[in-house]
Amino acid sequence: MNLEISETGGWYRYSMQFQDRWTPSTFFPELDSVMARIKEHLTGKIKPSVVFDLSQLDSIDSSMITVIVQTVRIVGERKISIIAPNNDVYTWLSLLGIDRLSDLFESEDEWRVKNNIIS
């Protein structure tokens, strides 16, 4: 799993991509590494708003779900959004109830309009 961190309109953007499919021996080290980067990045931030950009994904697995849920736990009551343009990814996130933990958007434009972010 590859995680790129950037900032967009006052939001911390976490763009996620699959590098290789994980194996049982690599799952936890990869997951721990990504979560450590997110925790380190959010440490000391006051009321961070986080957006997960899943536009590079055509599927989603348990590692991605775990990262999203754990980040929701870290951020707490603050804003979390997910951009999931792929219909399969969007549907799985909805079926799993992730849309009740965060705002779920089908496009970057939809997310930008909802959050008043100018391109």
C-alpha atoms as a printed R data frame, in Angstrom:
    type eleno elety resid chain resno       x       y      z
1   ATOM     1    CA   MET     A     1   0.000   0.000  0.000
2   ATOM     2    CA   ASN     A     2   1.303   3.409 -0.945
3   ATOM     3    CA   LEU     A     3   0.266   6.556  0.920
4   ATOM     4    CA   GLU     A     4   0.916  10.050 -0.396
5   ATOM     5    CA   ILE     A     5   0.316  12.935  2.004
6   ATOM     6    CA   SER     A     6  -0.450  16.447  0.817
7   ATOM     7    CA   GLU     A     7  -2.612  19.423  1.723
8   ATOM     8    CA   THR     A     8  -5.573  20.768 -0.240
9   ATOM     9    CA   GLY     A     9  -7.597  23.765  0.859
10  ATOM    10    CA   GLY     A    10  -6.756  23.297  4.539
11  ATOM    11    CA   TRP     A    11  -7.476  19.554  4.367
12  ATOM    12    CA   TYR     A    12  -4.856  16.841  4.839
13  ATOM    13    CA   ARG     A    13  -5.143  14.604  1.798
14  ATOM    14    CA   TYR     A    14  -4.163  10.957  2.016
15  ATOM    15    CA   SER     A    15  -3.994   9.445 -1.458
16  ATOM    16    CA   MET     A    16  -3.935   5.682 -1.302
17  ATOM    17    CA   GLN     A    17  -2.776   3.216 -3.922
18  ATOM    18    CA   PHE     A    18  -1.987  -0.463 -4.009
19  ATOM    19    CA   GLN     A    19   1.677  -1.193 -4.607
20  ATOM    20    CA   ASP     A    20   1.449  -4.945 -4.452
21  ATOM    21    CA   ARG     A    21  -1.095  -7.212 -2.956
22  ATOM    22    CA   TRP     A    22  -0.186  -8.016  0.589
23  ATOM    23    CA   THR     A    23   0.606 -11.447  1.919
24  ATOM    24    CA   PRO     A    24   0.080 -12.686  5.470
25  ATOM    25    CA   SER     A    25   3.711 -11.899  6.274
26  ATOM    26    CA   THR     A    26   3.514  -8.322  4.931
27  ATOM    27    CA   PHE     A    27  -0.016  -7.277  5.939
28  ATOM    28    CA   PHE     A    28   0.669  -6.070  9.481
29  ATOM    29    CA   PRO     A    29   4.050  -4.406  8.788
30  ATOM    30    CA   GLU     A    30   2.547  -2.482  5.845
31  ATOM    31    CA   LEU     A    31  -0.534  -1.526  7.814
32  ATOM    32    CA   ASP     A    32   1.556  -0.495 10.836
33  ATOM    33    CA   SER     A    33   3.822   1.601  8.623
34  ATOM    34    CA   VAL     A    34   0.924   3.489  7.013
35  ATOM    35    CA   MET     A    35  -0.784   4.053 10.353
36  ATOM    36    CA   ALA     A    36   2.480   5.291 11.915
37  ATOM    37    CA   ARG     A    37   2.849   7.835  9.104
38  ATOM    38    CA   ILE     A    38  -0.728   9.045  9.568
39  ATOM    39    CA   LYS     A    39  -0.377   9.271 13.364
40  ATOM    40    CA   GLU     A    40   2.913  11.133 13.035
41  ATOM    41    CA   HIS     A    41   1.433  13.509 10.481
42  ATOM    42    CA   LEU     A    42  -1.628  14.297 12.626
43  ATOM    43    CA   THR     A    43   0.296  14.691 15.895
44  ATOM    44    CA   GLY     A    44  -0.033  18.232 17.155
45  ATOM    45    CA   LYS     A    45  -2.508  19.261 14.472
46  ATOM    46    CA   ILE     A    46  -5.431  21.246 15.855
47  ATOM    47    CA   LYS     A    47  -8.786  20.073 14.511
48  ATOM    48    CA   PRO     A    48  -7.435  18.450 11.356
49  ATOM    49    CA   SER     A    49  -9.744  17.795  8.445
50  ATOM    50    CA   VAL     A    50  -8.778  14.650  6.534
51  ATOM    51    CA   VAL     A    51  -9.761  13.516  3.057
52  ATOM    52    CA   PHE     A    52  -8.921  10.070  1.730
53  ATOM    53    CA   ASP     A    53  -8.440  10.170 -2.016
54  ATOM    54    CA   LEU     A    54  -9.228   6.699 -3.327
55  ATOM    55    CA   SER     A    55  -9.446   7.748 -6.957
56  ATOM    56    CA   GLN     A    56  -6.516   5.484 -7.904
57  ATOM    57    CA   LEU     A    57  -8.279   2.380 -6.599
58  ATOM    58    CA   ASP     A    58 -10.496   0.045 -8.576
59  ATOM    59    CA   SER     A    59 -11.097  -2.193 -5.573
60  ATOM    60    CA   ILE     A    60 -10.736  -2.001 -1.814
61  ATOM    61    CA   ASP     A    61  -9.532  -4.537  0.718
62  ATOM    62    CA   SER     A    62  -9.415  -4.946  4.475
63  ATOM    63    CA   SER     A    63  -6.147  -3.024  4.788
64  ATOM    64    CA   MET     A    64  -7.715   0.108  3.290
65  ATOM    65    CA   ILE     A    65 -10.807  -0.252  5.471
66  ATOM    66    CA   THR     A    66  -8.595  -0.645  8.539
67  ATOM    67    CA   VAL     A    67  -6.604   2.505  7.711
68  ATOM    68    CA   ILE     A    68  -9.793   4.522  7.210
69  ATOM    69    CA   VAL     A    69 -11.470   3.285 10.404
70  ATOM    70    CA   GLN     A    70  -8.325   3.759 12.512
71  ATOM    71    CA   THR     A    71  -7.896   7.291 11.155
72  ATOM    72    CA   VAL     A    72 -11.520   8.063 12.028
73  ATOM    73    CA   ARG     A    73 -10.720   6.925 15.575
74  ATOM    74    CA   ILE     A    74  -7.626   9.166 15.718
75  ATOM    75    CA   VAL     A    75  -9.356  12.241 14.322
76  ATOM    76    CA   GLY     A    76 -12.494  11.739 16.400
77  ATOM    77    CA   GLU     A    77 -15.291  14.252 15.930
78  ATOM    78    CA   ARG     A    78 -13.429  16.256 13.326
79  ATOM    79    CA   LYS     A    79 -14.061  16.121  9.595
80  ATOM    80    CA   ILE     A    80 -13.208  13.044  7.577
81  ATOM    81    CA   SER     A    81 -14.134  12.734  3.913
82  ATOM    82    CA   ILE     A    82 -13.557  10.025  1.349
83  ATOM    83    CA   ILE     A    83 -13.437  10.533 -2.403
84  ATOM    84    CA   ALA     A    84 -14.272   7.232 -4.100
85  ATOM    85    CA   PRO     A    85 -15.071   7.696 -7.797
86  ATOM    86    CA   ASN     A    86 -14.985   3.977 -8.576
87  ATOM    87    CA   ASN     A    87 -18.496   2.567 -8.191
88  ATOM    88    CA   ASP     A    88 -17.299  -0.721 -6.648
89  ATOM    89    CA   VAL     A    89 -15.192   1.069 -4.022
90  ATOM    90    CA   TYR     A    90 -18.014   3.524 -3.249
91  ATOM    91    CA   THR     A    91 -20.547   0.699 -2.937
92  ATOM    92    CA   TRP     A    92 -18.341  -1.358 -0.599
93  ATOM    93    CA   LEU     A    93 -17.701   1.644  1.638
94  ATOM    94    CA   SER     A    94 -21.444   2.283  1.812
95  ATOM    95    CA   LEU     A    95 -22.287  -1.363  2.492
96  ATOM    96    CA   LEU     A    96 -19.735  -1.450  5.318
97  ATOM    97    CA   GLY     A    97 -21.252   1.669  6.898
98  ATOM    98    CA   ILE     A    98 -18.180   3.839  6.378
99  ATOM    99    CA   ASP     A    99 -20.527   6.546  5.081
100 ATOM   100    CA   ARG     A   100 -21.861   6.828  8.649
101 ATOM   101    CA   LEU     A   101 -18.358   7.530  9.980
102 ATOM   102    CA   SER     A   102 -17.325  10.019  7.314
103 ATOM   103    CA   ASP     A   103 -18.622  11.959  4.337
104 ATOM   104    CA   LEU     A   104 -18.456   9.840  1.200
105 ATOM   105    CA   PHE     A   105 -18.181  11.482 -2.224
106 ATOM   106    CA   GLU     A   106 -18.293  10.090 -5.739
107 ATOM   107    CA   SER     A   107 -16.028  12.780 -7.179
108 ATOM   108    CA   GLU     A   108 -13.408  15.374 -6.342
109 ATOM   109    CA   ASP     A   109 -15.726  18.095 -7.637
110 ATOM   110    CA   GLU     A   110 -18.564  16.981 -5.357
111 ATOM   111    CA   TRP     A   111 -16.193  17.056 -2.361
112 ATOM   112    CA   ARG     A   112 -14.843  20.504 -3.305
113 ATOM   113    CA   VAL     A   113 -18.348  22.008 -3.689
114 ATOM   114    CA   LYS     A   114 -19.568  20.554 -0.376
115 ATOM   115    CA   ASN     A   115 -16.516  21.914  1.474
116 ATOM   116    CA   ASN     A   116 -16.193  25.250 -0.356
117 ATOM   117    CA   ILE     A   117 -12.726  24.449 -1.707
118 ATOM   118    CA   ILE     A   118 -11.694  26.492 -4.707
119 ATOM   119    CA   SER     A   119  -9.499  24.726 -7.272
